[in-house]
Structures are given as C-alpha cells and as structure tokens.
Amino acid sequence: MPRVVHPIEQESFRRLRARLDTSHLPPLTRAVVERVIHSAADLEYATDLVLDEAHLRPAHAALHAGAPVVVDVEMVAAGITRRDTVCRLKDARSGPGLTRSAHAIRLAYEEVGSGALWVIGCAPTALEELLTLDARPALVIGLPVGFVGAAESKAALRDSGLPAVSNVSEKGGSAVAAAALNALLYQPLSPTPSPEENP
C-alpha cells in the first residue's frame, strides 16, 4: 500500500529544499540526508552525515526483502514506521565492563545473526559492542548522541569498513537514527519516484 504523505510533511520538505539544494545527491543518499534534516530541523546534517550510495543500495534491497531491523532502544523502535524491529534492552543486564545497552546488542545478535540492519541512535556502547561482533550487517545506522563516546564510536564505525550511515559530530539521537531507516523504507525498489513525489 503506497504511503500517504501529509500536506504538512510535503510543505516541510518543500521549505527544506528551498533552503538546501540536494538535487546533486544520488537518490538514496538524498532521501536519507533530507529525512534526517527534516527530523531534526538541522541543516548542518548535510555536511555532518557520512554515507555512501554504494552501501545504501544493497542495504535498501535487503530491507525491502525483509532483513531484520535491530534497534538499540525503544525510542528508535517507536520512530520506525511500517516495520517491526528487534530491541532486547528490556532483557539485558549490565555487568563488569558491560553496559546494559551493550548486552542488549549481544542478545539481539544471538537472535538475528548476520545480515540485519542495525539502527543505533542512543548508546555509544551499543555501537562499540556491535563492532566487536561478526554481525556482517546489511547496514549500520550509527547515530548515537552524547559528549562521552559518541563521536569516537562513530569514527570507529567508519574505520571498520562496514556499510554504514554515521555522522562526524557528537549530535545524533533516536529521532535521526529512525529517520535514516525510514528514508530507506519509504523509497520503493522500483520505479523510484522523484523526491517531489516521495518526500
């Protein structure tokens, strides 16, 4: 069933594009950049985000083929529409050298195995833990927020060579992480509508 776009959302994207030219970006990159900016009303994400169309294309295909989506916290899950997610934070326990968020990532990996899309918008330690696992993800959306470990964990994600969406600064959060995943969800496999048809 096609997604119905509310007129307020259409107008919001029109205003975004009036202030920022994204027409030069490849289609999936443009979709992610615009939706992240839209979710935060923060144009700085245009230069802060780090992503690669060559990574997004197979991740987009995996997502639409039904690959699992794992999130670090329920706030990310709440922001993702049109798809069930796996979040094991309620079952996780902290321990020596292990945060609850990191343990939740271990539990989720035991459940879903390789090939999932991982959406981390809250805890840097969740992203750090994911990088220690042989998760072979379809994509890691690593956008945790915070003054302690956030920028460093995202730099480690980029250094890992995994297919990823990240950003350079300390900002991020559940809303922008969910928005990045939603951007891929909202883009159909084919035919690809113009951005004006699919804000």
Helices and strands as residue ranges (DSSP letters): H 7-19, H 27-40, H 45-48, E 49-50, H 53-64, E 69-71, H 74-79, G 89-91, H 100-112, E 117-120, H 124-132, E 139-142, H 150-160, E 164-167, H 174-186
